[in-house]
Amino acid sequence: MTTARGLHAQVLETLGQQIVDGLLRPGTVVRPEAVAEEYGVSRSVVREALRVLQSLGLVEPRQRVGTLVRPASSWELLAPTVIRWRGASPAYFAQQRELLELRLGVEPVAAALAATNTTTTADTTDSTAAVLAAATDMAAACDRDDSRAYLEADVRFHRALLAASGNSVFAHFAGTVEALLRTRTSESRDTITRWTHDAAARHVAVARAVVDGDADAASSAATALLRVTRDEFIAEAPAP
């Protein structure tokens, strides 16, 4: 038997994906009674789903009009849920490029800070060690051709790198990065995200510079890592 929470999740996922896919266009009025009838759920389940969509910027209630679908310019584009929906939509490549460009402005700085922080406290030393351990695990997973282990190590690497910066805002950004990385696993268009030795080596280069306390090298290695990935996505993206 499906619980109310399960029904809520189903309606939320369906409506959210339809909005992101463009099946429900900006300005469309979403009527709770019609949704409730279509999916065989109560109006309270639909209203709860709409509240979540509103918090993510996908819809907006208007008096005497109803709940309107909002344009992409209003969405919370850094929210992991929105990233997941966009990752399963025609916006997959655009999202990858946009967020990789954003990461180019964040992760090289985080890498430099992490390298600078290596001698500050035991906590930061542990964080930088975690960066190297994750990169090493990526290389080992690549040797075994274990894509799942590679992804999990990749997620740990970027989380550890952002945390090691000592900047709480950068650390918070880790959830966005993880959501973006995980969109690749559901993609059939993954020729650009194969688990290669070169990609693993670029992560190891960042990690070793961080552990060595070389801020300039860490920043440069992180920039190179992200630029290669960005350029791969741009090259692979279908023609508009």
N, C-alpha and C positions, 0 to 999 in steps of 0.2 A: 504494500500500500504506500503511495507517495505521500509524504508529509507536506504540511503547509510550507515549510522551509524549502522543500524540494520543488514544489509547484512555483514558489516565488522565484527560485533560481532558474527554472526552465523559462518562465515568462521573461525574466530579466535578460537572459542570454539571447533569446529569440528576438526580442524587440531591439536590444542593443546591437546585435549583429545586423539586423535589417536596416537600422539607421545608418550604421557605418558603411554597409554595402551600398547604400543609396536607394534601397528598395522603398524606404520611407523617406521622402525628400523633405528638405527644409520647408517649413510652413505647413506641412501636413498636420492635421488635427488627429491626435490619438484619443479615441473615445473609450474609456475604461469599460463601459458596458459591452461594446462591440468586441473588445479584446477578451473580456471574460467569457463571452458566449463562444468565440472562436476556439479558445483553448480549454473550455470546460472548467474554468476556475472561478473563484469568487471575486467580486470587485475589490475586496480588501487585499487580496493577493496582487491584483493588478496595480492598485494604488501604491502598495509598497514597492513594487518594481519601478513604477514611475518616479517615486521619491529618490530611489538610487540613481536612476537615469538623470534626474534633475541635478543631483549633487555632482554628477560627472559632466554637466553642461550639455547633455544631448537633447533634453526637452525643457520646456518652460511653461508653467501654467499661466493662462491669461483669463481674467474675469470675463464672463459672458462669451468667451470663445472656446475655451477648453485647453488641453495640453498640446502645445505646438512643438514639432520637431525643430531643433535649432541647427544652424550651419556648422560646419567643421571648425570655423574660426572661434566658436564658443566652447568647444569641447576641452576637457582637461586632458590634453594630449600626453602628459607625463604620467597619468594614472595607469598603473599596471593593467587594469581591466580594459581601458580604452586601447592600450597598446596591443593587448591580446586580440581584441576585435579587429583592429586595423591590420594586424598581422595575418588574419585569415580573410582579408578583403582585397579588392583590387589595389588598395593603397599600400600593399606590402613593401614594394621597393621604395616608394616615396618615403615611407616611414623609416625604413632602414637608413636611407641617405640623410634624412633630416636629423635623426637622433645620433647618427655617427658624426655629423657635423657639430652637433651640440657636445658630444663626448670629446671631440677634439679640443674644445675649449675648457674641458673640465679635467679629464683623466691625466693629461701630461702635467698639469699643475698639481694634481693629487699625487702623482708619482714623485715629483720634485719635493713636495712637502713630506711624503713618506720617507724619502731618503734623508732629508734633513732631520727628521724625528727619530732616527734610529738609535741615538744615544740618550734620548730624553728620559724614558721610563721603561720599566719592565713590560708594561702593557704595549707600548709602541714597538718594542723589540719583538714581542710575541706576534704582533700584527704583521711586521715585515717578514718574519719567518714564515708566517702563514701564506704570504704572497709567493715566496719561493717554493714552498711545499706544493701549492696548487699548480704552479707552472710546471714543476717536476712531474706531478701527477698527470698533467695534460700530455707531456712528452711520452710518459709510460703508456697512457691509454692509446696514444697514436701508434706506438709500437705494436700494441695488441689489436689494433683496428677496432677498438671499443668506443663507438661513438657516444653511447650513453655516459660512460665514465668520463669521456673527454668533455662533454657538455657540463657535467656536474663540477668538474675541476675548473672549467672556464668560468662558471658562475662564482665559485669560491674565490678564484683569482681576482675578479673585478670587485667583488664585495670586500675582500681583504685589502686590496689596493686603496679603495676609497676610504675604508675605515682607518687605515694606517696613516692617512693624511693628517689625522687629528682634527679635521674640520667636520663638524657634525652635519652641516648641510650637504657636503660631499657624501658623507656616509649615508644620509637619507636617500640620495640619488641612486644608491645601489639597487633599490627595489625597481626603479625604472630600467636600469641596465639589465637586471636579471630577466624582467618581463620581455625585453627586446630579444635577448639571447634565446629565450625559450620559444619565441615565435618561429624560429628556424626549424625546430624539430617537426613541425606539422606541415612544412613546406615540401612539395614535390620538386620545386625549383631550387634545389640545394646544391647545384654544381659549384657555387661560390662559397659554400660553407663546409666543404669536405674537411675531414680531420687530417691536415697535412703536417708533415714534419717542419716545414718552413713556418707555418703559423704557430706551432708550439714553440719553435726556437725564438720567435719574436716575443712571445710571452716570457720565456726564460730570460731573455736579454733585459727586459724591463725589471724583472724580479732581482736579477743579480746586481743591477745598478742600484736598486733600492737598498738591498742588503749591504752593499759596499758603501752606502752613504754618498753616492755621486749623484747629486741632484740634477746637474746638467745632462748627464748620460741617461738618467731615468726619464727625464722629460722628453729627450730626443727619441729614446726607444719607444716610449708610449705614443708619441706622435707618429712615428713610422708604422707602428702596429695598426693604429686606427686609420691612417691614410691608405694603407694597402687594402684594408677591409672595405673602406668607403669606395675606393676606386674599383674594387671587384664588383660591388653592388651596382655601381653606376654602369659599368661595362655590361653586366648581365641583364639590366633592366630592359624590358620590352620597349620598343619604339612607341612614343606617344601617338 
